[in-house]
Amino acid sequence: WPYIQFANNDEALKSMLAGVIRRQMMCINIDPYANAFLDPHDPNPDHQWMSDNTDMKLALHERKYEIDSLCYPLRLAYEYWKVTGDTSIFDEEWLKAMENILKTFKEQQRKENNGQYKFQRNTERQLDTMNNNGLGNPVNPVGLIVSCFRPSDDATTLQFLIPSNFFAVTSLRKAAEILTAVNKDEATAQQCIDLANEVEGALQKYATYNHPKYGTIYAYEVDGFGNQYLMDDANVPSLLAMAYLGDVDVNDPIYQNTRNFVWSKDNPYFFTGSAG
């Protein structure tokens, strides 16, 4: 990401960035539910997670489904396009990736059923596997998107991960802009806009909690049934990083209240000391 600003001054760098974006779209098309892939040129690939109870493929290293795995490639492609004007990356692979992203996000709204994704691992670490026969805790289909795992690769407790849903909204709108301006694909662009609007509306209804000390704040995870998990994770996207990613305005009062909560001992995962 920091290198994009220099892309117009270095053709090799620009080519590398374009290659990274192309590779990311290729990976999404291999499996939009995977979070880590193997080098196809590695003669001795690391297949340590092939025994996971999920639909593993030889090209995958790990298959922990996270919303952000499908958002970061959109964010990178959008910024690369805005800086360089290069549209060559928005080819058939890109269009197929957008189709898979939309399909996955809609499936993981779980409106009709739980979808195709399940994950279980034989492990002593609770957050490395999913309960409920690999489906995770139940959610109420209110329009938010399930993220079975957090950016940290830990399993979510309540599966509507709020920072990642905010990230999905902005990423889908960026994708819609590309699809309209470059691909002239108004139909797919409208699907992105409609989904972004639906998720945004659900966030307005379900993402906040009226805290007795901090006022209205964003919860870290919710389930749509009224249950909320108040914490933050150091990985990005996080509640703290939503302004950094451009998903909320830094001056948004709810975000500022949330910052005050996150930077306090009321956040169960806040630590302070000589080492950090």
PyRosetta script that sets phi, psi and omega in degrees:
from pyrosetta import init, pose_from_sequence

init()
pose = pose_from_sequence("WPYIQFANNDEALKSMLAGVIRRQMMCINIDPYANAFLDPHDPNPDHQWMSDNTDMKLALHERKYEIDSLCYPLRLAYEYWKVTGDTSIFDEEWLKAMENILKTFKEQQRKENNGQYKFQRNTERQLDTMNNNGLGNPVNPVGLIVSCFRPSDDATTLQFLIPSNFFAVTSLRKAAEILTAVNKDEATAQQCIDLANEVEGALQKYATYNHPKYGTIYAYEVDGFGNQYLMDDANVPSLLAMAYLGDVDVNDPIYQNTRNFVWSKDNPYFFTGSAG")
pose.set_psi(1, -46.8)
pose.set_omega(1, -178.5)
pose.set_phi(2, -64.7)
pose.set_psi(2, -20.0)
pose.set_omega(2, -176.6)
pose.set_phi(3, -80.6)
pose.set_psi(3, -16.8)
pose.set_omega(3, -175.2)
pose.set_phi(4, -57.9)
pose.set_psi(4, -38.1)
pose.set_omega(4, -177.6)
pose.set_phi(5, -61.7)
pose.set_psi(5, -19.4)
pose.set_omega(5, -179.6)
pose.set_phi(6, -100.6)
pose.set_psi(6, 1.2)
pose.set_omega(6, -171.2)
pose.set_phi(7, -60.9)
pose.set_psi(7, -35.8)
pose.set_omega(7, -178.3)
pose.set_phi(8, -74.6)
pose.set_psi(8, -10.1)
pose.set_omega(8, -179.2)
pose.set_phi(9, -102.1)
pose.set_psi(9, -3.1)
pose.set_omega(9, -174.9)
pose.set_phi(10, -149.3)
pose.set_psi(10, 105.8)
pose.set_omega(10, -176.4)
pose.set_phi(11, -63.4)
pose.set_psi(11, -36.0)
pose.set_omega(11, 179.3)
pose.set_phi(12, -65.8)
pose.set_psi(12, -40.6)
pose.set_omega(12, 177.7)
pose.set_phi(13, -65.0)
pose.set_psi(13, -43.4)
pose.set_omega(13, 178.6)
pose.set_phi(14, -60.2)
pose.set_psi(14, -43.0)
pose.set_omega(14, 179.2)
pose.set_phi(15, -64.6)
pose.set_psi(15, -39.7)
pose.set_omega(15, 178.7)
pose.set_phi(16, -63.1)
pose.set_psi(16, -44.8)
pose.set_omega(16, 179.9)
pose.set_phi(17, -62.3)
pose.set_psi(17, -42.5)
pose.set_omega(17, 177.4)
pose.set_phi(18, -61.6)
pose.set_psi(18, -39.5)
pose.set_omega(18, 178.7)
pose.set_phi(19, -65.5)
pose.set_psi(19, -38.6)
pose.set_omega(19, 177.2)
pose.set_phi(20, -61.7)
pose.set_psi(20, -45.4)
pose.set_omega(20, -179.7)
pose.set_phi(21, -63.1)
pose.set_psi(21, -44.0)
pose.set_omega(21, 178.3)
pose.set_phi(22, -61.0)
pose.set_psi(22, -42.2)
pose.set_omega(22, 179.7)
pose.set_phi(23, -64.1)
pose.set_psi(23, -39.9)
pose.set_omega(23, 179.0)
pose.set_phi(24, -63.1)
pose.set_psi(24, -41.5)
pose.set_omega(24, 178.4)
pose.set_phi(25, -65.4)
pose.set_psi(25, -37.6)
pose.set_omega(25, 177.3)
pose.set_phi(26, -62.6)
pose.set_psi(26, -42.0)
pose.set_omega(26, 179.8)
pose.set_phi(27, -64.5)
pose.set_psi(27, -41.8)
pose.set_omega(27, 177.4)
pose.set_phi(28, -58.3)
pose.set_psi(28, -38.8)
pose.set_omega(28, -178.5)
pose.set_phi(29, -75.9)
pose.set_psi(29, -21.2)
pose.set_omega(29, 172.4)
pose.set_phi(30, -69.9)
pose.set_psi(30, -46.5)
pose.set_omega(30, 178.2)
pose.set_phi(31, -167.4)
pose.set_psi(31, 107.2)
pose.set_omega(31, -179.7)
pose.set_phi(32, -69.1)
pose.set_psi(32, -10.3)
pose.set_omega(32, 178.9)
pose.set_phi(33, -92.5)
pose.set_psi(33, -7.0)
pose.set_omega(33, -177.4)
pose.set_phi(34, -86.3)
pose.set_psi(34, 152.3)
pose.set_omega(34, 178.8)
pose.set_phi(35, -115.9)
pose.set_psi(35, -8.2)
pose.set_omega(35, 179.8)
pose.set_phi(36, -152.3)
pose.set_psi(36, 137.6)
pose.set_omega(36, -174.3)
pose.set_phi(37, -124.6)
pose.set_psi(37, 158.3)
pose.set_omega(37, -179.7)
pose.set_phi(38, -95.1)
pose.set_psi(38, 151.5)
pose.set_omega(38, 175.0)
pose.set_phi(39, -70.6)
pose.set_psi(39, 118.5)
pose.set_omega(39, -177.5)
pose.set_phi(40, -65.5)
pose.set_psi(40, -14.6)
pose.set_omega(40, -179.3)
pose.set_phi(41, -97.1)
pose.set_psi(41, -0.6)
pose.set_omega(41, -179.5)
pose.set_phi(42, -77.6)
pose.set_psi(42, 119.8)
pose.set_omega(42, -178.5)
pose.set_phi(43, -71.0)
pose.set_psi(43, -20.2)
pose.set_omega(43, -179.9)
pose.set_phi(44, -129.3)
pose.set_psi(44, 70.2)
pose.set_omega(44, -176.7)
pose.set_phi(45, -66.8)
pose.set_psi(45, 151.4)
pose.set_omega(45, -178.6)
pose.set_phi(46, -86.9)
pose.set_psi(46, 103.2)
pose.set_omega(46, -178.4)
pose.set_phi(47, -102.7)
pose.set_psi(47, 36.0)
pose.set_omega(47, -172.6)
pose.set_phi(48, -63.7)
pose.set_psi(48, -21.7)
pose.set_omega(48, -177.6)
pose.set_phi(49, -105.7)
pose.set_psi(49, 17.1)
pose.set_omega(49, -180.0)
pose.set_phi(50, -65.5)
pose.set_psi(50, -20.0)
pose.set_omega(50, -179.5)
pose.set_phi(51, -84.3)
pose.set_psi(51, -4.0)
pose.set_omega(51, 176.9)
pose.set_phi(52, -58.8)
pose.set_psi(52, 142.1)
pose.set_omega(52, 179.9)
pose.set_phi(53, -84.1)
pose.set_psi(53, 80.4)
pose.set_omega(53, 177.0)
pose.set_phi(54, -160.0)
pose.set_psi(54, 175.4)
pose.set_omega(54, -175.2)
pose.set_phi(55, -81.4)
pose.set_psi(55, 70.9)
pose.set_omega(55, -179.3)
pose.set_phi(56, -70.6)
pose.set_psi(56, 148.9)
pose.set_omega(56, 175.9)
pose.set_phi(57, -127.1)
pose.set_psi(57, 159.9)
pose.set_omega(57, -176.6)
pose.set_phi(58, -62.8)
pose.set_psi(58, -26.2)
pose.set_omega(58, -178.4)
pose.set_phi(59, -79.2)
pose.set_psi(59, -7.8)
pose.set_omega(59, -173.5)
pose.set_phi(60, -98.7)
pose.set_psi(60, 143.2)
pose.set_omega(60, 167.9)
pose.set_phi(61, -92.0)
pose.set_psi(61, -42.1)
pose.set_omega(61, -178.5)
pose.set_phi(62, -150.9)
pose.set_psi(62, 152.4)
pose.set_omega(62, -174.9)
pose.set_phi(63, -130.4)
pose.set_psi(63, 57.0)
pose.set_omega(63, 174.1)
pose.set_phi(64, -95.8)
pose.set_psi(64, 113.6)
pose.set_omega(64, -175.3)
pose.set_phi(65, -76.3)
pose.set_psi(65, 122.0)
pose.set_omega(65, 176.6)
pose.set_phi(66, -130.1)
pose.set_psi(66, 137.2)
pose.set_omega(66, 175.4)
pose.set_phi(67, -56.2)
pose.set_psi(67, -43.2)
pose.set_omega(67, -172.3)
pose.set_phi(68, -64.7)
pose.set_psi(68, -23.7)
pose.set_omega(68, 177.5)
pose.set_phi(69, -61.7)
pose.set_psi(69, -25.9)
pose.set_omega(69, 179.7)
pose.set_phi(70, -97.5)
pose.set_psi(70, -9.7)
pose.set_omega(70, -179.4)
pose.set_phi(71, -94.0)
pose.set_psi(71, -41.6)
pose.set_omega(71, -176.9)
pose.set_phi(72, -58.8)
pose.set_psi(72, -41.3)
pose.set_omega(72, 176.7)
pose.set_phi(73, -61.1)
pose.set_psi(73, -34.6)
pose.set_omega(73, 177.8)
pose.set_phi(74, -68.6)
pose.set_psi(74, -42.6)
pose.set_omega(74, 178.8)
pose.set_phi(75, -61.5)
pose.set_psi(75, -44.5)
pose.set_omega(75, -179.3)
pose.set_phi(76, -65.9)
pose.set_psi(76, -45.8)
pose.set_omega(76, -179.0)
pose.set_phi(77, -62.6)
pose.set_psi(77, -40.6)
pose.set_omega(77, -179.4)
pose.set_phi(78, -64.1)
pose.set_psi(78, -47.5)
pose.set_omega(78, -178.2)
pose.set_phi(79, -66.7)
pose.set_psi(79, -40.1)
pose.set_omega(79, 177.0)
pose.set_phi(80, -58.6)
pose.set_psi(80, -45.4)
pose.set_omega(80, 178.9)
pose.set_phi(81, -63.0)
pose.set_psi(81, -44.6)
pose.set_omega(81, -178.3)
pose.set_phi(82, -63.8)
pose.set_psi(82, -36.7)
pose.set_omega(82, -177.3)
pose.set_phi(83, -81.1)
pose.set_psi(83, -43.7)
pose.set_omega(83, -172.5)
pose.set_phi(84, -97.8)
pose.set_psi(84, -26.0)
pose.set_omega(84, -173.7)
pose.set_phi(85, 76.5)
pose.set_psi(85, 2.1)
pose.set_omega(85, -178.7)
pose.set_phi(86, -73.8)
pose.set_psi(86, 120.0)
pose.set_omega(86, 179.9)
pose.set_phi(87, -105.5)
pose.set_psi(87, 2.8)
pose.set_omega(87, -175.0)
pose.set_phi(88, -64.4)
pose.set_psi(88, -23.4)
pose.set_omega(88, -178.0)
pose.set_phi(89, -75.4)
pose.set_psi(89, -14.6)
pose.set_omega(89, -176.3)
pose.set_phi(90, -93.1)
pose.set_psi(90, 65.7)
pose.set_omega(90, -174.1)
pose.set_phi(91, -103.1)
pose.set_psi(91, -160.4)
pose.set_omega(91, -179.2)
pose.set_phi(92, -63.9)
pose.set_psi(92, -34.4)
pose.set_omega(92, 177.4)
pose.set_phi(93, -62.3)
pose.set_psi(93, -41.8)
pose.set_omega(93, 176.9)
pose.set_phi(94, -61.8)
pose.set_psi(94, -45.6)
pose.set_omega(94, -179.3)
pose.set_phi(95, -64.3)
pose.set_psi(95, -39.2)
pose.set_omega(95, 177.3)
pose.set_phi(96, -66.1)
pose.set_psi(96, -39.6)
pose.set_omega(96, 178.2)
pose.set_phi(97, -62.4)
pose.set_psi(97, -40.9)
pose.set_omega(97, 178.4)
pose.set_phi(98, -63.7)
pose.set_psi(98, -38.7)
pose.set_omega(98, 177.1)
pose.set_phi(99, -61.6)
pose.set_psi(99, -42.5)
pose.set_omega(99, -179.5)
pose.set_phi(100, -70.2)
pose.set_psi(100, -37.0)
pose.set_omega(100, 178.0)
pose.set_phi(101, -63.7)
pose.set_psi(101, -48.2)
pose.set_omega(101, 179.4)
pose.set_phi(102, -61.6)
pose.set_psi(102, -43.6)
pose.set_omega(102, 179.6)
pose.set_phi(103, -60.8)
pose.set_psi(103, -43.3)
pose.set_omega(103, -178.4)
pose.set_phi(104, -67.1)
pose.set_psi(104, -47.8)
pose.set_omega(104, 180.0)
pose.set_phi(105, -60.9)
pose.set_psi(105, -42.8)
pose.set_omega(105, -179.9)
pose.set_phi(106, -67.3)
pose.set_psi(106, -40.1)
pose.set_omega(106, 177.9)
pose.set_phi(107, -61.6)
pose.set_psi(107, -38.6)
pose.set_omega(107, -176.9)
pose.set_phi(108, -85.8)
pose.set_psi(108, 6.0)
pose.set_omega(108, 163.2)
pose.set_phi(109, -75.8)
pose.set_psi(109, -17.0)
pose.set_omega(109, 174.2)
pose.set_phi(110, 54.1)
pose.set_psi(110, 44.5)
pose.set_omega(110, 179.6)
pose.set_phi(111, -76.0)
pose.set_psi(111, -38.7)
pose.set_omega(111, -175.8)
pose.set_phi(112, -100.4)
pose.set_psi(112, -37.6)
pose.set_omega(112, 179.6)
pose.set_phi(113, -160.3)
pose.set_psi(113, -173.9)
pose.set_omega(113, -177.1)
pose.set_phi(114, -80.4)
pose.set_psi(114, -8.1)
pose.set_omega(114, 179.8)
pose.set_phi(115, 82.2)
pose.set_psi(115, -178.6)
pose.set_omega(115, -172.3)
pose.set_phi(116, -84.4)
pose.set_psi(116, -17.2)
pose.set_omega(116, -170.0)
pose.set_phi(117, -84.8)
pose.set_psi(117, 130.8)
pose.set_omega(117, 170.1)
pose.set_phi(118, -138.7)
pose.set_psi(118, 154.5)
pose.set_omega(118, 178.1)
pose.set_phi(119, -150.8)
pose.set_psi(119, 126.6)
pose.set_omega(119, 171.7)
pose.set_phi(120, -141.0)
pose.set_psi(120, 145.2)
pose.set_omega(120, 179.0)
pose.set_phi(121, -135.0)
pose.set_psi(121, 141.0)
pose.set_omega(121, 174.2)
pose.set_phi(122, -78.7)
pose.set_psi(122, 102.0)
pose.set_omega(122, -172.5)
pose.set_phi(123, -152.9)
pose.set_psi(123, 157.3)
pose.set_omega(123, 173.8)
pose.set_phi(124, -90.9)
pose.set_psi(124, -4.6)
pose.set_omega(124, -176.5)
pose.set_phi(125, -100.6)
pose.set_psi(125, 114.7)
pose.set_omega(125, -173.9)
pose.set_phi(126, -56.0)
pose.set_psi(126, -41.1)
pose.set_omega(126, -173.7)
pose.set_phi(127, -79.6)
pose.set_psi(127, 1.9)
pose.set_omega(127, 177.0)
pose.set_phi(128, -97.2)
pose.set_psi(128, 3.7)
pose.set_omega(128, 179.1)
pose.set_phi(129, -141.7)
pose.set_psi(129, 175.9)
pose.set_omega(129, -179.7)
pose.set_phi(130, -121.1)
pose.set_psi(130, 139.9)
pose.set_omega(130, 179.0)
pose.set_phi(131, -82.6)
pose.set_psi(131, -171.2)
pose.set_omega(131, 174.8)
pose.set_phi(132, 57.2)
pose.set_psi(132, 48.0)
pose.set_omega(132, 178.4)
pose.set_phi(133, 58.9)
pose.set_psi(133, 35.0)
pose.set_omega(133, 175.7)
pose.set_phi(134, 86.8)
pose.set_psi(134, 3.1)
pose.set_omega(134, -178.1)
pose.set_phi(135, -97.5)
pose.set_psi(135, -16.8)
pose.set_omega(135, -174.4)
pose.set_phi(136, 81.0)
pose.set_psi(136, 175.9)
pose.set_omega(136, -179.1)
pose.set_phi(137, -63.2)
pose.set_psi(137, 146.5)
pose.set_omega(137, -178.1)
pose.set_phi(138, -61.6)
pose.set_psi(138, 151.2)
pose.set_omega(138, 174.5)
pose.set_phi(139, -127.6)
pose.set_psi(139, 154.8)
pose.set_omega(139, 173.9)
pose.set_phi(140, -94.1)
pose.set_psi(140, 122.4)
pose.set_omega(140, -174.6)
pose.set_phi(141, -71.0)
pose.set_psi(141, 86.6)
pose.set_omega(141, -175.3)
pose.set_phi(142, -104.6)
pose.set_psi(142, 3.0)
pose.set_omega(142, 179.8)
pose.set_phi(143, 113.5)
pose.set_psi(143, -15.4)
pose.set_omega(143, 176.0)
pose.set_phi(144, -76.7)
pose.set_psi(144, 165.6)
pose.set_omega(144, -177.8)
pose.set_phi(145, -107.0)
pose.set_psi(145, 132.0)
pose.set_omega(145, 176.3)
pose.set_phi(146, -70.1)
pose.set_psi(146, 138.3)
pose.set_omega(146, 166.6)
pose.set_phi(147, -124.4)
pose.set_psi(147, 109.8)
pose.set_omega(147, -174.7)
pose.set_phi(148, -68.2)
pose.set_psi(148, -27.5)
pose.set_omega(148, 179.1)
pose.set_phi(149, -129.6)
pose.set_psi(149, 155.3)
pose.set_omega(149, 176.7)
pose.set_phi(150, -86.7)
pose.set_psi(150, 168.6)
pose.set_omega(150, 175.8)
pose.set_phi(151, -58.0)
pose.set_psi(151, -21.4)
pose.set_omega(151, 177.8)
pose.set_phi(152, -78.2)
pose.set_psi(152, -4.7)
pose.set_omega(152, -173.4)
pose.set_phi(153, 76.3)
pose.set_psi(153, 4.9)
pose.set_omega(153, 172.1)
pose.set_phi(154, -80.3)
pose.set_psi(154, 144.4)
pose.set_omega(154, 177.0)
pose.set_phi(155, -65.8)
pose.set_psi(155, 142.0)
pose.set_omega(155, 174.2)
pose.set_phi(156, -70.7)
pose.set_psi(156, 151.8)
pose.set_omega(156, 174.9)
pose.set_phi(157, -87.5)
pose.set_psi(157, -53.5)
pose.set_omega(157, 169.7)
pose.set_phi(158, -108.5)
pose.set_psi(158, 127.8)
pose.set_omega(158, -158.0)
pose.set_phi(159, -83.8)
pose.set_psi(159, -5.7)
pose.set_omega(159, 171.9)
pose.set_phi(160, -88.8)
pose.set_psi(160, 93.2)
pose.set_omega(160, -177.3)
pose.set_phi(161, -80.3)
pose.set_psi(161, 110.0)
pose.set_omega(161, -168.5)
pose.set_phi(162, -63.8)
pose.set_psi(162, -50.0)
pose.set_omega(162, 179.4)
pose.set_phi(163, -57.8)
pose.set_psi(163, -36.9)
pose.set_omega(163, -179.4)
pose.set_phi(164, -72.0)
pose.set_psi(164, -31.9)
pose.set_omega(164, 174.9)
pose.set_phi(165, -68.5)
pose.set_psi(165, -39.0)
pose.set_omega(165, 173.1)
pose.set_phi(166, -60.7)
pose.set_psi(166, -41.7)
pose.set_omega(166, 179.3)
pose.set_phi(167, -63.2)
pose.set_psi(167, -38.6)
pose.set_omega(167, 178.6)
pose.set_phi(168, -63.0)
pose.set_psi(168, -39.2)
pose.set_omega(168, -179.6)
pose.set_phi(169, -60.4)
pose.set_psi(169, -51.6)
pose.set_omega(169, -177.7)
pose.set_phi(170, -68.7)
pose.set_psi(170, -36.1)
pose.set_omega(170, -179.5)
pose.set_phi(171, -67.0)
pose.set_psi(171, -41.4)
pose.set_omega(171, 178.5)
pose.set_phi(172, -64.7)
pose.set_psi(172, -37.1)
pose.set_omega(172, 178.8)
pose.set_phi(173, -69.6)
pose.set_psi(173, -35.4)
pose.set_omega(173, 174.8)
pose.set_phi(174, -66.2)
pose.set_psi(174, -42.3)
pose.set_omega(174, 177.8)
pose.set_phi(175, -61.6)
pose.set_psi(175, -40.2)
pose.set_omega(175, 179.6)
pose.set_phi(176, -61.9)
pose.set_psi(176, -38.3)
pose.set_omega(176, 178.8)
pose.set_phi(177, -63.7)
pose.set_psi(177, -42.2)
pose.set_omega(177, 178.2)
pose.set_phi(178, -65.3)
pose.set_psi(178, -47.4)
pose.set_omega(178, -178.3)
pose.set_phi(179, -59.9)
pose.set_psi(179, -35.1)
pose.set_omega(179, 179.4)
pose.set_phi(180, -75.4)
pose.set_psi(180, -49.9)
pose.set_omega(180, -172.7)
pose.set_phi(181, -76.3)
pose.set_psi(181, -38.1)
pose.set_omega(181, -173.1)
pose.set_phi(182, -99.2)
pose.set_psi(182, -53.0)
pose.set_omega(182, -174.2)
pose.set_phi(183, -86.9)
pose.set_psi(183, -13.2)
pose.set_omega(183, -176.7)
pose.set_phi(184, 55.3)
pose.set_psi(184, 33.1)
pose.set_omega(184, -178.3)
pose.set_phi(185, -102.2)
pose.set_psi(185, 80.4)
pose.set_omega(185, -175.6)
pose.set_phi(186, -65.4)
pose.set_psi(186, -33.1)
pose.set_omega(186, -176.9)
pose.set_phi(187, -65.4)
pose.set_psi(187, -48.5)
pose.set_omega(187, 179.8)
pose.set_phi(188, -69.1)
pose.set_psi(188, -37.5)
pose.set_omega(188, 176.6)
pose.set_phi(189, -59.0)
pose.set_psi(189, -41.5)
pose.set_omega(189, -179.5)
pose.set_phi(190, -67.1)
pose.set_psi(190, -35.4)
pose.set_omega(190, 175.4)
pose.set_phi(191, -60.4)
pose.set_psi(191, -41.7)
pose.set_omega(191, 178.4)
pose.set_phi(192, -63.2)
pose.set_psi(192, -45.2)
pose.set_omega(192, -179.1)
pose.set_phi(193, -64.1)
pose.set_psi(193, -45.1)
pose.set_omega(193, -179.0)
pose.set_phi(194, -61.7)
pose.set_psi(194, -43.6)
pose.set_omega(194, -179.9)
pose.set_phi(195, -67.0)
pose.set_psi(195, -42.6)
pose.set_omega(195, 178.1)
pose.set_phi(196, -59.3)
pose.set_psi(196, -43.6)
pose.set_omega(196, -180.0)
pose.set_phi(197, -65.0)
pose.set_psi(197, -39.1)
pose.set_omega(197, 179.6)
pose.set_phi(198, -65.1)
pose.set_psi(198, -45.7)
pose.set_omega(198, 180.0)
pose.set_phi(199, -65.1)
pose.set_psi(199, -41.6)
pose.set_omega(199, 178.6)
pose.set_phi(200, -59.9)
pose.set_psi(200, -43.6)
pose.set_omega(200, 177.9)
pose.set_phi(201, -61.9)
pose.set_psi(201, -40.2)
pose.set_omega(201, 178.6)
pose.set_phi(202, -68.0)
pose.set_psi(202, -35.8)
pose.set_omega(202, 176.6)
pose.set_phi(203, -62.5)
pose.set_psi(203, -41.1)
pose.set_omega(203, 179.2)
pose.set_phi(204, -61.8)
pose.set_psi(204, -30.6)
pose.set_omega(204, -177.8)
pose.set_phi(205, -87.7)
pose.set_psi(205, -35.5)
pose.set_omega(205, -166.6)
pose.set_phi(206, -118.9)
pose.set_psi(206, -8.8)
pose.set_omega(206, -170.3)
pose.set_phi(207, -87.2)
pose.set_psi(207, -12.7)
pose.set_omega(207, -172.3)
pose.set_phi(208, -106.1)
pose.set_psi(208, 158.5)
pose.set_omega(208, 178.2)
pose.set_phi(209, -138.0)
pose.set_psi(209, 136.1)
pose.set_omega(209, 179.3)
pose.set_phi(210, -87.7)
pose.set_psi(210, 95.4)
pose.set_omega(210, -174.9)
pose.set_phi(211, -81.0)
pose.set_psi(211, 136.3)
pose.set_omega(211, -177.6)
pose.set_phi(212, -64.9)
pose.set_psi(212, -22.7)
pose.set_omega(212, -178.7)
pose.set_phi(213, -103.5)
pose.set_psi(213, -37.5)
pose.set_omega(213, -170.9)
pose.set_phi(214, -106.3)
pose.set_psi(214, -5.3)
pose.set_omega(214, -176.3)
pose.set_phi(215, 81.9)
pose.set_psi(215, -154.2)
pose.set_omega(215, -178.5)
pose.set_phi(216, -72.5)
pose.set_psi(216, 122.8)
pose.set_omega(216, 178.6)
pose.set_phi(217, -129.7)
pose.set_psi(217, 166.4)
pose.set_omega(217, 172.9)
pose.set_phi(218, -86.2)
pose.set_psi(218, 133.2)
pose.set_omega(218, 171.3)
pose.set_phi(219, -75.3)
pose.set_psi(219, 157.3)
pose.set_omega(219, 177.5)
pose.set_phi(220, -79.6)
pose.set_psi(220, -44.1)
pose.set_omega(220, 177.8)
pose.set_phi(221, -138.2)
pose.set_psi(221, 147.5)
pose.set_omega(221, 174.1)
pose.set_phi(222, -138.8)
pose.set_psi(222, 169.0)
pose.set_omega(222, 178.9)
pose.set_phi(223, -122.3)
pose.set_psi(223, 0.7)
pose.set_omega(223, -179.7)
pose.set_phi(224, 82.0)
pose.set_psi(224, -8.6)
pose.set_omega(224, 176.8)
pose.set_phi(225, -94.9)
pose.set_psi(225, -4.7)
pose.set_omega(225, -176.4)
pose.set_phi(226, 111.1)
pose.set_psi(226, -7.1)
pose.set_omega(226, 177.5)
pose.set_phi(227, -84.6)
pose.set_psi(227, 140.7)
pose.set_omega(227, -177.6)
pose.set_phi(228, -138.3)
pose.set_psi(228, 142.7)
pose.set_omega(228, 179.1)
pose.set_phi(229, -112.7)
pose.set_psi(229, 118.6)
pose.set_omega(229, -176.8)
pose.set_phi(230, -101.0)
pose.set_psi(230, 108.5)
pose.set_omega(230, 179.5)
pose.set_phi(231, -171.6)
pose.set_psi(231, -176.7)
pose.set_omega(231, 166.8)
pose.set_phi(232, -148.9)
pose.set_psi(232, 156.1)
pose.set_omega(232, -179.9)
pose.set_phi(233, -113.5)
pose.set_psi(233, 143.9)
pose.set_omega(233, -175.8)
pose.set_phi(234, -69.9)
pose.set_psi(234, -18.3)
pose.set_omega(234, -178.9)
pose.set_phi(235, -77.3)
pose.set_psi(235, 159.7)
pose.set_omega(235, -177.7)
pose.set_phi(236, -109.1)
pose.set_psi(236, 131.2)
pose.set_omega(236, 8.0)
pose.set_phi(237, -74.9)
pose.set_psi(237, 145.2)
pose.set_omega(237, 176.0)
pose.set_phi(238, -141.5)
pose.set_psi(238, 172.7)
pose.set_omega(238, 175.2)
pose.set_phi(239, -60.2)
pose.set_psi(239, -43.9)
pose.set_omega(239, -178.4)
pose.set_phi(240, -63.8)
pose.set_psi(240, -35.5)
pose.set_omega(240, -173.6)
pose.set_phi(241, -88.4)
pose.set_psi(241, 1.5)
pose.set_omega(241, -176.8)
pose.set_phi(242, -61.4)
pose.set_psi(242, -36.3)
pose.set_omega(242, 178.2)
pose.set_phi(243, -71.8)
pose.set_psi(243, -38.2)
pose.set_omega(243, 177.3)
pose.set_phi(244, -58.8)
pose.set_psi(244, -41.1)
pose.set_omega(244, 179.7)
pose.set_phi(245, -77.6)
pose.set_psi(245, -10.2)
pose.set_omega(245, -179.0)
pose.set_phi(246, 83.1)
pose.set_psi(246, 19.2)
pose.set_omega(246, -177.6)
pose.set_phi(247, -85.4)
pose.set_psi(247, -24.8)
pose.set_omega(247, 172.6)
pose.set_phi(248, -138.0)
pose.set_psi(248, 159.0)
pose.set_omega(248, 175.5)
pose.set_phi(249, -73.9)
pose.set_psi(249, 135.4)
pose.set_omega(249, -178.3)
pose.set_phi(250, -60.9)
pose.set_psi(250, -25.3)
pose.set_omega(250, -179.9)
pose.set_phi(251, -92.3)
pose.set_psi(251, 2.5)
pose.set_omega(251, 176.5)
pose.set_phi(252, -58.1)
pose.set_psi(252, 122.7)
pose.set_omega(252, -177.0)
pose.set_phi(253, -56.9)
pose.set_psi(253, -37.2)
pose.set_omega(253, 179.6)
pose.set_phi(254, -66.8)
pose.set_psi(254, -40.4)
pose.set_omega(254, 177.4)
pose.set_phi(255, -63.4)
pose.set_psi(255, -43.3)
pose.set_omega(255, 179.7)
pose.set_phi(256, -63.5)
pose.set_psi(256, -40.5)
pose.set_omega(256, 175.2)
pose.set_phi(257, -61.7)
pose.set_psi(257, -39.8)
pose.set_omega(257, 179.9)
pose.set_phi(258, -64.8)
pose.set_psi(258, -41.3)
pose.set_omega(258, 176.2)
pose.set_phi(259, -57.3)
pose.set_psi(259, -45.0)
pose.set_omega(259, -179.7)
pose.set_phi(260, -61.0)
pose.set_psi(260, -38.2)
pose.set_omega(260, 176.7)
pose.set_phi(261, -67.5)
pose.set_psi(261, -47.3)
pose.set_omega(261, -176.5)
pose.set_phi(262, -61.1)
pose.set_psi(262, -38.3)
pose.set_omega(262, -179.0)
pose.set_phi(263, -88.4)
pose.set_psi(263, 36.2)
pose.set_omega(263, -179.1)
pose.set_phi(264, -137.5)
pose.set_psi(264, 166.6)
pose.set_omega(264, 177.7)
pose.set_phi(265, -74.2)
pose.set_psi(265, -5.3)
pose.set_omega(265, 173.2)
pose.set_phi(266, -74.7)
pose.set_psi(266, -18.2)
pose.set_omega(266, 170.4)
pose.set_phi(267, -82.0)
pose.set_psi(267, 115.4)
pose.set_omega(267, -174.3)
pose.set_phi(268, -62.1)
pose.set_psi(268, -15.0)
pose.set_omega(268, 179.8)
pose.set_phi(269, -112.8)
pose.set_psi(269, 25.5)
pose.set_omega(269, 173.1)
pose.set_phi(270, -91.5)
pose.set_psi(270, 130.4)
pose.set_omega(270, 178.9)
pose.set_phi(271, -130.5)
pose.set_psi(271, 148.8)
pose.set_omega(271, 174.8)
pose.set_phi(272, -144.9)
pose.set_psi(272, 148.0)
pose.set_omega(272, -179.2)
pose.set_phi(273, 167.8)
pose.set_psi(273, -174.2)
pose.set_omega(273, -175.3)
pose.set_phi(274, -67.7)
pose.set_psi(274, -22.7)
pose.set_omega(274, -178.2)
pose.set_phi(275, -99.0)
pose.set_psi(275, 0.9)
pose.set_omega(275, 179.2)
pose.set_phi(276, 165.2)
pose.dump_pdb("model.pdb")
